[in-house]
Amino acid sequence: MERDTIAAISTPPGPGAIGILRLSGPQAVQMAQNCFKPLGPKGLADHPPRYLVYGDLLDSGGQPIDRVLCTYSRGPLSYTGEDTAEFHCHGAPMVLSLGLDALFAQGARQAGPGEFTRRAFLNGKLDLAQAEAVGDLLEAKSREGARHSAGQLTGALSRKIGDIYSALVDVMAHFHAVLDYPDEDIDPFRMEELSEILGQQAEELRRLLASCRRGKQLTQGIPCAIVGRPNAGKSSLLNALAGYDRAIVTDIPGTTRDTLEVSVELGGLPVRLVDTAGLRDSDDPIERMGVERSRRAMEEAELILVLWDSSVAPTQEDGELLEQAIALAPTILIHTKTDLPSGPVPFLNLDPMPPVVELSTKTGEGLDALEQAVAALFPRDSQVPYGQLLSNQRQEEAARRALEAVVRAWEALEAGVTPDALLTDVEEALGALGELTGQSVREDITDRIFARFCVGK
């Protein structure tokens, strides 16, 4: 049964400079042509594909509602692999709504969430890793995150996985040929060569898994707890980094009763800042609940900013908090309120000593130093190109299963198990890798056997 044609508004809701209506499916070009009147003598389909045509977008009654640009593409040379069309309109919500109604009147249906990209995957235009990168790119909150997602969209991760997959398919193809066609003149792999191949792929998978933490940080953000005693300047720092007054700031200790979260770019990285209640003993049950949530935020954080008010003498409680933070996650000690007269300079005898930043949210002095300190704690591995990082739990879990299967195969080989007994583990590894990109394991193995070994001629 032929797949139906879908339509949707592909730009964010609300007024804007440009609004886009998108169609995909077997009737996309005809439906677009029925809702469009070019200003020139030729119809839409009389122009070449991917050519912008100027004209009027018509409502369901055939009346002009906007002067727009329209373009179409023929499958498979399109994003979805199907016939597609787009209207580039003025970004008026009413225009887009009327235009969408006109397309529905032609027989199109409303696209579901992510359905254009889903069709691109089903039609082989994108694999699963690339399809996930589309969503990550749309939600990127930092320059580093956008670069990583763009690299993954171009297929960087898929090619990395493909190299591992190909090496394991060669192993599978050879031994299937040996087992199924024993009379063919095929030299068996030496045991050492097979062991080396499995060892190399296990190491590649370990490197891939080691990249996952960084990948998750780039796509999901680094959870960062801002902690300190009441009135240490936590909410003021959150507001300064956010660029607006997200948290209420007063001179009254205990103003912040609950954790507040805001996403910012800090040191080129996406950071999820969590402003916490001041850590102190209190008889107020609500404040005690806030303090407990603050401690949980510290335990879950991957970066902790410990704030000390530089205008007053640090207390034993300040020192204990700093030691707790250092034991939990990478930590930066921030001396706040440096625009005020300084209190006694504390002597710190910690090993290792955390980075120290002197900062004033009132003047902005020290914010650049904080950015640099964060970037230094999370350096980019220059050996791993953008896009070659695992970036979510699904990818990590599949890669981990692949590694475990390859290691089992390698250990069995080292223990003297015959190579044909290793096929189950290698096949399991291929299945896990195939989940990352959507490949079919069994068909690939069959194709490789006939292409490489000329079996059954």
C-alpha positions, 0 to 999 in steps of 0.5 A: 500500500502506498504511503500517504502524504503528510503535511506540517508547519515546520517552524516554531509557533508564534510570529516570525520573519519566515514560516515554512509549510512542509509536505512529504509523500507520493502526492506532495508535488501535486498538492503543493501545485494545487495550492500555489499560483506562480506569478510566471507563466509556468506551473510549479512542476514545470520548473526544475526540482529544488528551484524556488518559485515565486507566487501566491499561496492559496487557501482552501477556497482558492483565494490568495493568502500570502505571497511566498516561495515554493520549491519541490524535490523528487524522491529519492533525492530529497530529505525523506527519500519521497517527493517533498514540497515546501512553502516559505511564507511570511511567519504569520500564524494565521497564514500558516494555519490557513495554508495547512488547512488548504493542504489538508483539503487536498488530502494531506494528513497532519504529520506526527512528531518526528515523522519526516525524519522517521521517513528519512530513516525508513527510506535509507536517507539516514541511519538511526544514529543520524536520526538521533543527531537531528533531534540533538542538533535542534536542542543543542544548547552550546557551540560544542554540542551543536558541532558534535550533533552536526558531525554525527548527522554527517555520519561520523559516528556511523562510519566509526561503528561501520569500521568495527562492524565490517571487521566483525562481518569479515570474521563471520563471513569467513567462518560461515564459508568454512563451515558451510562449504568445507570443500572450497579452497579457503585458507582458515585464519590463523588463530593469532590473526583472529585474536588480533582482530577481536582484540583490536575491535574490543579496544575500539569499542572501549574507546567508543564507550569512554566517549559517552560521558562527554557525549551526554554532557554535550547533548544533555548538559553538565549538571552543576550545583551552586552551593554555599552558606546562606547569602554567599551569592548563589542566586546572584551568580545564577542570575548573572550567568543566565543573563536575567533574574531567574532567582529572587535575591535579597539580603535575608538569609534563607530566601532560596527554599528550593532548587532552581535550574537554568541551562546556560553555556559556560566555557563553551559547554552546556551547563545545567545550573542548579541554585540551591538553598543555603546549607545550614542548620535550621529549625524551619521545616521548609528550609530543612527540606530545601537544604536536603534537596541541596545535598541531593543536588550535590550528589547528582552533580558533575560540577560543583561551584562552592561559594565563599563570601570573601567579605567575611571570614570563612567558617569551619562549615565552609571548609567542610562543605568544600571538602565534601564537594571535592569528594563528590565531583570536579569543584571550583571554589568561588570567592564572591562579592570581591567588590566589597572590602575583603575579609581574612584570607583563608589558608587552604591545605587541600590536596588536590587544590581545586581551581579558585576564582575571585568574582563579583556578580555586581561588576561582572569581574571574574565571570571570564575566569569562571568560564576558563576554569570550567573549560579546563575541567572538561577539556575536549579530547582532540583525538576524537573528532566531532560527531564520534561520541556516543550521546545517549543511553540507548547508544551506550547500552548497545555499544556495551553489549557489543563490547561484552560479546567481543570480549567473550569471543576473544577470551574463549579463543585465548582459552583454546575454544575452536573458532567456529564456537565463537560465532554466537558471540561475534553475531551478538556483537554485530546485532548490538552494533546493528541496533546503533545504525539500523543495519540488518546483520544476517543479510550483510553476512550473506552478502559479504560471503558471496561477494568476497569468497565467490562461494557457490559459483 
